[in-house]
Amino acid sequence: MELLCVLVAVLALFLLCAALTLKARVPAGMAPLTALSGIVAVFTLAGMAGVLYPAAWAVYLLCLAGGIWAFWPRKGVAPDWRVLFTPGSVLFWGMTVAFAVYFSVRQPMATGFDELNLWATAVKITKVDNSLYSTATLGTPWAVTQNPGLPLLSYFFQFFGNYTDWKIYLAYDALYFACFAAVLSALPWKKWRVAVPLAAVLWCTPFFFTIYNHTIYLADTYLTSYGDVPAGLVFGGAVAMWLALRQTDGARWAVLPVLALAANLKANDFVLSLAAAGLIAVDAWFFCDGPFKRGLARRTGFAAACFAAPMAIYYLWNIRYVGWLVARNSDSGGVGETTASLGQVVINGIKILLGQPVEGFFAERQPQFLQAMADMGHQFWTSDGKLSMIGQGRNVVVFILLLFALAFVLAAGWRLRVRVAAMAVLSTLCFVGYNLMLALSYGFIFKPFQAEALTDYNRYIYSYYIGWFLIALGCLVVALLPQIEVHRATLAEKDGPTAIFSSKLYTPRWGLAGQGAVLLLAVAMLARQSQLVLPQLSVLGFADSEFADRKAIRAEAELVCSYLTEEDRVFFVSQGDNGEAWFSAVFDFYPILVDYSGITSEMIGGGGELGLPELKPQEEGPKNYYYHGFTAEELDSIVRGNGCTVLYLQTIDDIFVESYADLFTDGLEAALSGETLLYRVTDDGFAPIEMEVSAS
């Protein structure tokens, strides 16, 4: 049933893409990325306005109307079905449907810590509440300001039927495949010798810049709800799509929603969206077709629109909407805004680089900023920074620049060679700027322990590597295609209706050698990936046991929830938990709210071990690190003060029994004998709830 619901979403997307191709001049290979980006933009605005559910129905009806408009028979005119099926579009639709069927059979589940404390939980909340997760009430510290692009993309595929984890992965993989299709979209069928190996290269790309050395765990690049890989693919896919648009003379506006999406995936990806906008704007404004003054106003407007698309999203979400959320949080007793503004960070960071004095907070953080820069440089240049299948950052940069060089050599005509060279130089400068942004973040936004360990540096930097690689591939694709250049045939006038122009067709130099280079690249990347990611550890070969633990936990959560109502609020007890079980319970129980056993007014900890203060273990370990010393009276007050109606005793130990047995009307006898996991909060104490507990 859930597969059928997903296929309805895929059909609706196909109808919308058909309308874009047949009626709006968006090439078929680019239509999926444009359509998905536009849907996310509409959902974002609707979510902020509080009308997400009716907006989703409107989008689906629009898809249906667009399909009818595109395919409605007209007298003497038949729709050209052939334009809907190109190497890029066939790759997208084939892989999306195949993954939908595969995931519906294998049923992968959310397991990662960040999935359960943010990414997957955000999707579930959006689906269950039919509204933005940022306004939801949870019993956890919640990243309400995280950009909603990816959860809303998943909402489109989750809209019909029930919430399921695998639909998250399908939605994000569909976005991957849309970016791949955009890279291939300029290639016609007669260029299949290039398209096929290039498709293999694109399949390897997310693995290639994220997995390194040998792994004994599932390489879950295509089974993750994290935002780092999508951020890189959309950043690079936008620029590659622009290059293909120019090649095919498609509707140039189609790239604007993609740029908006690039700014709406993660809070730290605004810089990536501006880099993409800048690369596209320069290519559109400087490297025009024909005389420079011809169409100058139109090109200037388009260049401005490239920057306006991501900036509009940033302003509406990060300034207006998040500003409202922060103010509401502060008014309700939250912490409000806790970090310096982006503008202050950039200005003071540059002053430090220029040797100028800074004051206050920035003077205190200056050593942290400089040390972060040094550590990032160490990661880039030395073997300690093996963040890809080909080693450290310096290797990745050389590899990508070699692709640009290959595109430059193969390019047909001097104009395209200059464009490729400009793209290589400017994207390299953007890489330097992106690294500066990361250094500023570690220096002035992240906490000291995060800067000291360069926490998640690999995830942040490979977003740029992935996108940069796609840009280089986009240049290579265009370089392998013939180019038409317009030349002035007379110098009688500079411009005007009497000026005469001629066009000349240039064919790629060493085209056969270029095709061979693409094939060699595909073979090399596939071989390297097969060395590091074993078949049984890949997205296509994971064992049934991979999600066995999560399935057992989910089954227990479903059992417990069957004895509860949505009005219940659960106090969660899992002795020795480091936080993972808590986030899992919050995720699995929703919309039933789960409180955390360690929460007090100071928001203690990320794990839980409850007990009397005098019983705190002396030896180091999770129980010591996450220990919350409450008297029996204090614990009773916390449970009732938080409004909890039920206690869920997932795991208890001797410390818990010795400390709090008197709070329970049966002295915890039912829990210790395995007869129940739930206790109801009553005036007389915590009373056991009769339930059937499985033997497992």
C-alpha positions as CSV (number, residue, x, y, z in Angstrom):
1,M,0.0,0.0,0.0
2,E,2.8,2.5,0.9
3,L,4.5,1.7,-2.4
4,L,1.3,2.6,-4.2
5,C,1.1,5.9,-2.4
6,V,4.7,6.7,-3.3
7,L,4.1,5.8,-6.9
8,V,1.2,8.3,-6.9
9,A,3.7,11.0,-5.8
10,V,6.1,9.9,-8.6
11,L,3.3,10.0,-11.2
12,A,2.3,13.5,-10.0
13,L,5.9,14.6,-10.3
14,F,6.1,13.1,-13.8
15,L,3.0,15.1,-14.9
16,L,4.5,18.3,-13.6
17,C,7.8,17.6,-15.3
18,A,6.0,16.9,-18.6
19,A,4.3,20.2,-18.4
20,L,7.6,22.0,-17.8
21,T,9.2,20.2,-20.8
22,L,6.3,20.4,-23.3
23,K,5.0,23.8,-22.3
24,A,7.7,25.8,-20.5
25,R,10.9,24.8,-22.5
26,V,12.6,23.1,-19.6
27,P,14.6,20.2,-21.0
28,A,13.5,16.8,-19.7
29,G,16.7,16.0,-17.9
30,M,16.5,19.3,-15.9
31,A,12.7,19.2,-15.2
32,P,12.9,16.9,-12.1
33,L,15.4,19.1,-10.3
34,T,13.4,22.3,-11.2
35,A,10.1,20.6,-10.2
36,L,11.4,19.3,-6.8
37,S,13.0,22.7,-6.1
38,G,9.8,24.6,-6.9
39,I,7.7,22.2,-4.7
40,V,10.0,22.8,-1.8
41,A,9.8,26.5,-2.3
42,V,6.0,26.5,-2.2
43,F,5.9,24.2,0.8
44,T,8.4,26.4,2.7
45,L,6.3,29.5,2.2
46,A,3.1,27.6,3.0
47,G,4.7,26.1,6.1
48,M,5.8,29.5,7.4
49,A,2.2,30.8,6.8
50,G,0.7,27.8,8.6
51,V,-1.1,26.4,5.5
52,L,1.1,23.4,4.6
53,Y,-1.6,20.8,4.3
54,P,-3.9,22.7,1.9
55,A,-0.8,23.8,-0.1
56,A,0.2,20.2,-0.6
57,W,-3.2,19.4,-2.0
58,A,-2.9,22.4,-4.3
59,V,0.5,21.3,-5.5
60,Y,-0.9,17.8,-6.3
61,L,-3.8,19.3,-8.1
62,L,-1.5,21.6,-10.0
63,C,0.6,18.6,-11.1
64,L,-2.6,16.9,-12.4
65,A,-3.7,20.1,-14.2
66,G,-0.2,20.5,-15.7
67,G,-0.2,16.9,-17.0
68,I,-3.7,17.4,-18.6
69,W,-2.5,20.6,-20.1
70,A,0.6,19.0,-21.5
71,F,-1.0,15.9,-22.9
72,W,-4.5,17.1,-23.9
73,P,-4.8,16.4,-27.7
74,R,-5.1,19.4,-29.9
75,K,-6.3,19.4,-33.4
76,G,-3.5,18.7,-35.8
77,V,-0.9,18.8,-33.0
78,A,0.3,15.7,-31.0
79,P,2.6,15.9,-28.0
80,D,6.1,14.9,-28.8
81,W,6.7,12.1,-26.3
82,R,10.3,11.7,-27.4
83,V,11.5,14.9,-25.8
84,L,10.4,13.6,-22.4
85,F,12.9,10.7,-22.6
86,T,16.6,11.7,-22.7
87,P,19.6,10.0,-21.1
88,G,19.2,12.3,-18.1
89,S,15.4,11.9,-17.6
90,V,15.5,8.1,-18.2
91,L,18.2,7.9,-15.5
92,F,16.1,9.9,-13.1
93,W,12.8,8.0,-13.6
94,G,14.4,4.6,-13.8
95,M,16.4,5.0,-10.6
96,T,13.6,6.7,-8.7
97,V,11.1,3.9,-9.4
98,A,13.7,1.2,-8.9
99,F,14.7,2.6,-5.5
100,A,11.0,3.0,-4.5
101,V,10.4,-0.7,-5.2
102,Y,13.6,-1.8,-3.5
103,F,13.2,0.3,-0.4
104,S,9.5,-0.8,0.0
105,V,10.7,-4.4,0.0
106,R,13.8,-4.0,2.2
107,Q,12.3,-1.4,4.6
108,P,15.5,0.4,5.8
109,M,15.0,2.3,9.1
110,A,16.4,5.5,10.6
111,T,19.2,4.5,13.0
112,G,21.8,7.3,13.2
113,F,22.1,9.6,16.2
114,D,21.6,12.7,14.1
115,E,18.7,11.1,12.2
116,L,16.9,10.4,15.5
117,N,17.6,13.7,17.2
118,L,16.8,15.9,14.1
119,W,16.7,14.8,10.5
120,A,14.3,11.9,10.5
121,T,12.3,13.2,13.5
122,A,11.7,16.4,11.6
123,V,10.2,14.5,8.7
124,K,8.0,12.4,11.0
125,I,6.7,15.5,12.8
126,T,6.0,17.3,9.6
127,K,4.0,14.3,8.3
128,V,2.1,13.6,11.5
129,D,1.2,17.3,12.2
130,N,1.0,18.5,8.6
131,S,2.9,21.6,9.6
132,L,6.5,22.7,10.0
133,Y,8.4,20.8,12.8
134,S,9.8,24.1,14.1
135,T,6.5,24.8,15.8
136,A,6.1,21.3,17.3
137,T,6.2,20.6,21.1
138,L,8.7,18.0,22.1
139,G,10.2,16.9,25.4
140,T,13.7,17.3,24.0
141,P,16.0,20.2,23.1
142,W,15.0,20.8,19.5
143,A,16.8,22.5,16.6
144,V,13.8,24.5,15.6
145,T,15.8,26.9,13.4
146,Q,17.1,24.2,11.0
147,N,16.2,24.9,7.4
148,P,13.1,22.9,6.3
149,G,14.0,22.1,2.7
150,L,14.8,18.4,3.1
151,P,11.9,17.6,5.5
152,L,9.5,19.3,3.1
153,L,10.9,17.5,0.2
154,S,10.2,14.2,2.0
155,Y,6.7,15.5,2.9
156,F,5.9,15.5,-0.8
157,F,6.6,11.7,-0.9
158,Q,5.1,11.1,2.5
159,F,1.9,13.0,1.8
160,F,-0.3,10.0,0.9
161,G,-0.4,7.0,3.2
162,N,1.4,6.5,6.6
163,Y,4.7,7.8,7.7
164,T,7.6,5.3,7.0
165,D,11.3,5.8,7.3
166,W,12.2,4.5,3.8
167,K,10.2,7.3,2.2
168,I,12.7,9.7,3.6
169,Y,15.6,7.9,1.8
170,L,13.6,7.7,-1.4
171,A,12.9,11.5,-1.3
172,Y,16.5,12.4,-0.8
173,D,17.7,9.8,-3.3
174,A,15.3,11.3,-5.9
175,L,16.9,14.6,-5.3
176,Y,20.3,12.9,-5.9
177,F,19.1,11.5,-9.1
178,A,17.6,14.8,-10.2
179,C,21.0,16.4,-9.8
180,F,22.6,13.5,-11.8
181,A,20.0,14.0,-14.5
182,A,20.8,17.7,-14.6
183,V,24.5,16.9,-15.2
184,L,23.6,14.6,-18.1
185,S,20.7,16.7,-19.5
186,A,22.7,18.3,-22.4
187,L,23.6,14.9,-23.8
188,P,21.4,13.5,-26.6
189,W,20.9,9.8,-27.2
190,K,23.6,9.7,-29.9
191,K,26.1,10.6,-27.1
192,W,25.2,7.4,-25.1
193,R,28.9,6.4,-25.1
194,V,29.5,9.4,-22.8
195,A,26.2,9.2,-20.9
196,V,26.5,5.6,-19.7
197,P,30.0,5.9,-18.1
198,L,29.1,9.3,-16.8
199,A,26.1,7.9,-15.1
200,A,28.4,5.4,-13.3
201,V,30.7,8.3,-12.3
202,L,27.7,10.1,-10.8
203,W,26.6,7.0,-8.9
204,C,30.0,6.8,-7.3
205,T,30.2,10.5,-6.5
206,P,28.5,10.6,-3.1
207,F,30.6,7.6,-1.9
208,F,33.8,8.9,-3.4
209,F,34.1,12.0,-1.3
210,T,32.6,10.7,1.9
211,I,33.8,7.1,2.5
212,Y,37.4,6.3,3.1
213,N,39.6,3.3,4.1
214,H,37.9,0.0,4.7
215,T,34.6,-0.1,6.6
216,I,32.9,-2.8,8.6
217,Y,29.7,-0.8,8.8
218,L,26.9,-0.2,6.2
219,A,28.1,2.5,3.9
220,D,24.8,4.3,4.1
221,T,25.3,7.2,1.7
222,Y,22.0,6.4,-0.1
223,L,20.4,5.4,3.2
224,T,20.8,8.6,5.2
225,S,18.6,11.6,6.0
226,Y,21.5,13.9,6.8
227,G,21.8,17.1,4.8
228,D,25.5,17.2,3.8
229,V,25.4,15.1,0.6
230,P,22.2,16.8,-0.7
231,A,23.7,20.2,0.0
232,G,26.8,19.4,-2.1
233,L,24.8,17.8,-5.0
234,V,22.3,20.7,-5.3
235,F,25.1,23.3,-5.1
236,G,27.0,21.6,-8.0
237,G,23.8,20.4,-9.7
238,A,22.6,24.0,-10.0
239,V,25.8,25.1,-11.9
240,A,25.9,22.0,-14.0
241,M,22.3,22.6,-14.9
242,W,23.0,26.1,-15.9
243,L,25.8,25.0,-18.2
244,A,23.4,22.5,-19.8
245,L,20.6,25.1,-20.1
246,R,23.0,27.3,-22.2
247,Q,23.9,24.4,-24.3
248,T,20.3,23.4,-25.1
249,D,18.9,26.9,-25.2
250,G,16.4,26.0,-22.4
251,A,14.4,28.3,-20.2
252,R,17.0,30.0,-18.1
253,W,14.5,30.8,-15.2
254,A,14.5,27.0,-14.4
255,V,17.7,27.3,-12.5
256,L,16.4,29.9,-10.0
257,P,14.3,27.6,-7.8
258,V,17.3,25.3,-7.7
259,L,19.4,28.1,-6.3
260,A,16.7,28.8,-3.8
261,L,16.7,25.1,-2.7
262,A,20.5,25.3,-2.3
263,A,20.0,27.9,0.4
264,N,17.3,25.9,2.1
265,L,18.9,22.6,3.0
266,K,21.1,23.4,6.0
267,A,21.8,26.4,8.1
268,N,25.4,26.6,6.9
269,D,24.8,26.2,3.2
270,F,23.9,29.8,2.4
271,V,27.5,30.3,1.3
272,L,27.3,27.4,-1.1
273,S,24.1,28.9,-2.7
274,L,25.8,32.2,-3.1
275,A,28.8,30.5,-4.7
276,A,26.6,28.8,-7.2
277,A,24.7,32.0,-7.9
278,G,28.0,33.9,-8.4
279,L,29.3,31.3,-10.9
280,I,26.1,31.3,-12.9
281,A,25.8,35.1,-12.8
282,V,29.4,35.6,-14.1
283,D,28.9,33.0,-16.9
284,A,25.6,34.6,-18.0
285,W,26.7,38.2,-17.8
286,F,30.3,38.2,-19.1
287,F,30.1,35.3,-21.7
288,C,27.2,36.3,-23.7
289,D,26.2,35.1,-27.1
290,G,27.0,37.8,-29.6
291,P,28.1,41.4,-28.9
292,F,28.5,42.3,-25.2
293,K,25.9,45.2,-25.2
294,R,23.3,43.0,-26.9
295,G,20.8,42.0,-24.2
296,L,22.9,43.6,-21.4
297,A,19.8,44.7,-19.4
298,R,18.3,41.2,-19.6
299,R,21.5,39.5,-18.6
300,T,21.9,41.9,-15.7
301,G,18.4,41.2,-14.5
302,F,19.0,37.5,-14.7
303,A,22.3,37.8,-12.8
304,A,20.5,39.8,-10.1
305,A,17.8,37.1,-9.9
306,C,20.4,34.4,-9.4
307,F,21.5,36.2,-6.2
308,A,17.9,37.1,-5.2
309,A,16.7,33.5,-5.2
310,P,18.9,32.2,-2.3
311,M,18.9,35.6,-0.6
312,A,15.1,35.7,-0.5
313,I,15.0,32.2,1.2
314,Y,17.7,33.3,3.7
315,Y,15.9,36.5,4.6
316,L,12.5,34.9,4.9
317,W,13.6,31.9,6.9
318,N,16.8,32.9,8.8
319,I,15.9,36.5,9.5
320,R,12.1,36.8,9.6
321,Y,10.9,33.4,10.6
322,V,13.8,32.3,12.8
323,G,13.8,35.8,14.4
324,W,10.2,35.2,15.3
325,L,11.0,31.7,16.7
326,V,13.9,33.0,18.8
327,A,11.8,35.8,20.2
328,R,9.0,33.4,21.0
329,N,11.5,31.0,22.7
330,S,13.0,33.9,24.7
331,D,9.5,35.1,25.8
332,S,8.6,31.6,27.0
333,G,11.7,31.2,29.1
334,G,14.1,29.9,26.5
335,V,17.6,31.1,25.8
336,G,16.8,33.4,22.9
337,E,19.7,34.3,20.6
338,T,23.0,32.9,21.9
339,T,25.6,33.5,19.1
340,A,27.0,36.6,17.4
341,S,25.4,37.7,14.2
342,L,26.8,36.5,10.9
343,G,27.8,40.0,9.8
344,Q,29.7,40.6,13.0
345,V,31.5,37.2,12.6
346,V,32.6,38.0,9.1
347,I,33.8,41.6,9.8
348,N,35.7,40.7,12.9
349,G,37.2,37.5,11.3
350,I,38.5,39.5,8.4
351,K,39.9,42.2,10.7
352,I,41.9,39.4,12.5
353,L,43.3,38.1,9.2
354,L,44.3,41.7,8.3
355,G,46.1,42.1,11.6
356,Q,43.6,44.6,13.0
357,P,42.6,44.6,16.7
358,V,39.3,43.3,17.8
359,E,37.5,43.6,21.1
360,G,35.3,41.7,23.6
361,F,33.9,38.3,22.5
362,F,36.0,38.3,19.3
363,A,39.2,39.0,21.1
364,E,38.5,36.1,23.5
365,R,37.8,33.8,20.6
366,Q,40.8,35.0,18.4
367,P,43.1,32.1,19.5
368,Q,40.3,29.6,18.8
369,F,39.8,31.0,15.3
370,L,43.5,31.0,14.5
371,Q,43.9,27.5,15.8
372,A,40.9,26.2,13.8
373,M,42.5,27.6,10.7
374,A,45.8,25.9,11.4
375,D,44.0,22.6,12.2
376,M,42.0,22.8,8.9
377,G,45.2,23.4,7.0
378,H,46.8,20.3,8.7
379,Q,43.8,18.2,7.6
380,F,44.0,19.5,4.1
381,W,47.7,18.9,3.5
382,T,48.6,15.9,5.6
383,S,47.6,12.2,5.7
384,D,45.6,12.9,8.9
385,G,42.9,14.3,6.7
386,K,41.9,11.4,4.5
387,L,38.3,12.5,3.9
388,S,37.8,10.8,0.5
389,M,38.6,7.6,-1.4
390,I,41.7,9.3,-2.8
391,G,43.0,10.7,0.4
392,Q,43.3,14.2,1.9
393,G,41.9,17.5,0.6
394,R,44.9,18.4,-1.6
395,N,44.4,15.2,-3.6
396,V,40.7,16.0,-4.1
397,V,41.5,19.5,-5.3
398,V,44.1,18.3,-7.8
399,F,41.7,15.7,-9.0
400,I,38.9,18.2,-9.7
401,L,41.3,20.8,-11.3
402,L,42.5,18.0,-13.6
403,L,38.9,17.5,-14.8
404,F,38.6,21.2,-15.5
405,A,41.9,21.0,-17.4
406,L,40.6,18.1,-19.4
407,A,37.4,20.0,-20.2
408,F,39.5,23.0,-21.3
409,V,41.6,20.9,-23.7
410,L,38.6,19.2,-25.2
411,A,36.4,22.3,-25.5
412,A,35.3,23.3,-29.0
413,G,36.0,27.0,-29.7
414,W,37.9,29.6,-27.7
415,R,34.8,31.1,-26.1
416,L,34.0,27.8,-24.3
417,R,37.6,27.3,-23.3
418,V,37.6,30.7,-21.7
419,R,34.3,29.9,-19.9
420,V,35.7,26.7,-18.6
421,A,38.9,28.4,-17.4
422,A,36.8,31.1,-15.6
423,M,34.6,28.5,-14.0
424,A,37.7,26.7,-12.7
425,V,39.4,29.8,-11.3
426,L,36.2,31.2,-9.7
427,S,35.2,27.9,-8.2
428,T,38.6,27.6,-6.7
429,L,38.3,31.1,-5.2
430,C,34.9,30.1,-3.8
431,F,36.6,27.0,-2.2
432,V,38.9,29.4,-0.4
433,G,35.9,31.5,0.7
434,Y,34.1,28.4,1.9
435,N,37.0,27.3,4.0
436,L,37.1,30.8,5.5
437,M,33.5,30.4,6.4
438,L,34.2,27.1,8.1
439,A,37.1,28.7,10.1
440,L,34.9,31.6,11.2
441,S,32.2,29.1,12.3
442,Y,34.7,27.1,14.4
443,G,36.2,30.3,15.7
444,F,33.2,32.3,16.7
445,I,30.0,30.2,16.4
446,F,30.8,26.7,17.5
447,K,31.7,25.8,21.1
448,P,35.3,25.5,22.1
449,F,35.3,21.7,22.3
450,Q,33.8,21.5,18.7
451,A,36.6,23.8,17.4
452,E,39.3,21.8,19.3
453,A,38.2,18.5,17.6
454,L,37.1,20.1,14.3
455,T,33.8,18.3,14.9
456,D,32.0,17.3,11.7
457,Y,34.7,19.0,9.6
458,N,34.6,16.1,7.1
459,R,30.8,16.5,6.6
460,Y,31.1,20.2,6.1
461,I,34.0,20.1,3.6
462,Y,32.8,17.2,1.5
463,S,29.6,19.2,0.6
464,Y,31.9,21.5,-1.3
465,Y,34.0,18.7,-2.8
466,I,30.9,16.9,-4.1
467,G,29.4,20.1,-5.6
468,W,32.8,21.2,-7.1
469,F,33.2,17.8,-8.8
470,L,29.7,18.1,-10.4
471,I,30.6,21.5,-11.7
472,A,33.8,20.1,-13.3
473,L,31.7,17.2,-14.8
474,G,29.2,19.8,-16.1
475,C,32.1,21.6,-17.9
476,L,33.3,18.3,-19.3
477,V,29.9,17.4,-20.7
478,V,29.6,20.7,-22.5
479,A,33.2,20.4,-23.8
480,L,32.3,17.1,-25.5
481,L,29.4,18.7,-27.5
482,P,29.6,20.9,-30.6
483,Q,29.4,24.7,-30.1
484,I,27.9,27.5,-32.2
485,E,29.7,30.8,-31.8
486,V,28.3,34.1,-33.3
487,H,30.8,36.4,-35.0
488,R,30.5,39.9,-36.5
489,A,30.6,39.7,-40.3
490,T,31.0,43.5,-40.8
491,L,32.5,46.3,-38.8
492,A,30.3,49.0,-40.5
493,E,28.4,49.5,-37.3
494,K,29.0,48.4,-33.7
495,D,25.4,47.6,-33.1
496,G,22.0,48.2,-34.6
497,P,19.6,46.5,-37.0
498,T,22.0,46.8,-39.9
499,A,24.8,44.9,-38.3
500,I,25.6,41.6,-39.9
501,F,26.5,38.5,-37.9
502,S,27.5,35.0,-38.8
503,S,27.7,31.8,-36.8
504,K,30.3,29.1,-36.9
505,L,30.0,25.5,-35.7
506,Y,33.0,24.2,-33.7
507,T,33.4,20.5,-33.0
508,P,35.2,19.1,-29.9
509,R,38.9,18.5,-30.3
510,W,39.9,14.9,-29.8
511,G,36.3,13.9,-29.1
512,L,37.1,10.2,-29.2
513,A,39.9,10.7,-26.7
514,G,37.4,12.6,-24.4
515,Q,35.0,9.8,-24.5
516,G,37.8,7.4,-23.6
517,A,38.7,9.7,-20.7
518,V,35.2,9.6,-19.3
519,L,35.1,5.8,-19.6
520,L,38.5,5.5,-17.8
521,L,37.2,7.8,-15.1
522,A,34.2,5.6,-14.6
523,V,36.2,2.4,-14.4
524,A,38.7,4.0,-12.0
525,M,36.0,5.3,-9.6
526,L,34.0,2.0,-9.7
527,A,37.2,0.0,-9.0
528,R,38.2,2.3,-6.1
529,Q,34.7,2.1,-4.6
530,S,34.6,-1.7,-4.9
531,Q,37.9,-1.8,-3.0
532,L,36.6,0.2,0.0
533,V,32.8,-0.6,0.1
534,L,32.1,-4.3,0.1
535,P,28.9,-5.5,-1.7
536,Q,27.4,-6.7,1.5
537,L,28.0,-3.3,3.1
538,S,26.6,-1.2,0.3
539,V,23.2,0.3,-0.1
540,L,22.2,-2.6,-2.4
541,G,23.6,-5.5,-0.3
542,F,22.9,-4.8,3.4
543,A,21.9,-7.8,5.5
544,D,18.4,-8.2,7.0
545,S,20.1,-8.1,10.4
546,E,21.3,-4.6,9.8
547,F,18.2,-3.1,11.3
548,A,17.3,-5.9,13.6
549,D,17.9,-3.9,16.8
550,R,15.9,-0.9,15.6
551,K,13.0,-3.2,14.6
552,A,12.9,-4.6,18.1
553,I,13.0,-1.2,19.7
554,R,10.3,0.0,17.2
555,A,8.1,-3.0,18.0
556,E,8.4,-2.3,21.8
557,A,7.5,1.3,21.2
558,E,4.4,0.4,19.2
559,L,3.4,-2.1,21.9
560,V,3.7,0.6,24.6
561,C,1.9,3.2,22.5
562,S,-1.0,0.8,22.1
563,Y,-1.7,1.3,25.8
564,L,-1.5,5.1,25.6
565,T,-3.4,8.0,24.1
566,E,-2.2,11.1,22.4
567,E,-3.1,13.1,25.5
568,D,-0.5,11.1,27.6
569,R,2.9,12.5,28.3
570,V,5.6,9.9,29.0
571,F,8.4,10.2,31.5
572,F,11.2,8.1,30.0
573,V,13.5,6.0,32.2
574,S,16.5,4.2,30.6
575,Q,19.2,3.7,33.1
576,G,22.7,4.2,31.7
577,D,21.4,5.6,28.5
578,N,23.8,8.0,26.7
579,G,21.0,9.8,25.0
580,E,20.5,7.5,22.0
581,A,17.6,5.5,23.5
582,W,15.9,8.8,24.5
583,F,16.0,10.3,21.0
584,S,14.8,6.9,19.7
585,A,11.9,7.0,22.0
586,V,11.0,10.6,21.1
587,F,11.1,9.6,17.5
588,D,9.2,6.3,17.8
589,F,6.4,7.6,20.2
590,Y,5.5,10.8,18.4
591,P,2.8,12.3,18.5
592,I,2.8,11.0,22.1
593,L,5.3,13.3,23.9
594,V,8.3,11.8,25.7
595,D,10.0,13.6,28.5
596,Y,13.6,12.9,29.3
597,S,14.6,11.5,32.6
598,G,17.5,14.0,33.0
599,I,15.6,17.2,32.2
600,T,15.6,19.8,34.9
601,S,15.5,23.6,34.7
602,E,19.2,23.5,33.6
603,M,18.5,20.9,30.8
604,I,21.0,18.4,32.2
605,G,22.8,16.0,30.0
606,G,22.3,13.9,27.0
607,G,21.8,10.6,28.8
608,G,20.3,9.3,31.9
609,E,21.1,7.5,35.1
610,L,18.7,8.4,37.9
611,G,19.5,7.7,41.5
612,L,19.9,9.2,45.0
613,P,22.9,11.6,45.2
614,E,24.8,9.4,47.6
615,L,24.5,6.3,45.3
616,K,26.4,7.9,42.4
617,P,29.1,5.4,41.1
618,Q,32.7,6.4,41.8
619,E,34.2,4.7,38.7
620,E,34.2,6.5,35.4
621,G,31.7,5.4,32.8
622,P,28.3,6.3,31.3
623,K,26.5,5.8,34.6
624,N,28.8,8.2,36.3
625,Y,29.0,10.8,33.4
626,Y,25.2,10.9,32.9
627,Y,24.2,10.6,36.6
628,H,21.3,12.7,37.8
629,G,21.2,12.7,41.6
630,F,17.6,13.3,42.7
631,T,15.9,12.5,46.0
632,A,12.7,10.6,45.7
633,E,10.7,13.7,46.5
634,E,12.6,15.6,43.8
635,L,12.0,13.0,41.1
636,D,8.3,12.8,42.0
637,S,8.1,16.6,41.7
638,I,9.8,16.6,38.3
639,V,7.5,13.9,36.9
640,R,4.4,15.7,38.1
641,G,5.7,19.2,37.3
642,N,6.5,18.3,33.7
643,G,2.9,17.2,33.3
644,C,3.7,13.5,32.8
645,T,0.9,11.0,33.1
646,V,2.9,7.8,32.5
647,L,6.4,6.5,33.2
648,Y,8.0,4.2,30.6
649,L,10.6,2.1,32.3
650,Q,12.6,0.9,29.4
651,T,15.6,-0.1,31.5
652,I,16.0,0.0,35.3
653,D,18.9,-1.1,37.5
654,D,19.7,-1.7,41.2
655,I,20.4,2.0,41.7
656,F,16.9,3.0,40.4
657,V,15.2,0.3,42.5
658,E,17.0,1.2,45.7
659,S,16.4,4.9,45.2
660,Y,12.8,5.1,44.0
661,A,10.9,1.9,44.7
662,D,8.8,3.6,47.4
663,L,7.4,6.0,44.8
664,F,5.7,3.0,43.0
665,T,2.6,1.5,44.5
666,D,3.9,-2.0,44.0
667,G,7.5,-1.3,44.9
668,L,8.4,-1.9,41.2
669,E,7.5,-5.6,41.6
670,A,5.6,-5.7,38.2
671,A,8.5,-4.1,36.4
672,L,11.1,-6.4,37.9
673,S,9.0,-9.5,37.1
674,G,8.6,-8.4,33.5
675,E,4.9,-7.9,33.7
676,T,4.8,-4.3,32.6
677,L,6.8,-1.4,31.2
678,L,4.3,1.3,32.2
679,Y,3.2,3.0,35.4
680,R,0.4,5.5,35.6
681,V,0.9,8.7,37.7
682,T,-1.8,8.7,40.4
683,D,-2.4,10.6,43.6
684,D,-1.3,7.6,45.5
685,G,1.9,7.1,43.6
686,F,3.0,5.4,40.3
687,A,0.6,2.5,39.7
688,P,1.5,-0.4,37.2
689,I,-0.5,-0.6,34.0
690,E,-1.6,-4.1,33.1
691,M,-0.1,-5.0,29.7
692,E,1.1,-7.9,27.7
693,V,4.9,-7.8,27.5
694,S,6.5,-10.1,24.9
695,A,9.1,-12.6,25.9
696,S,11.8,-10.8,24.0
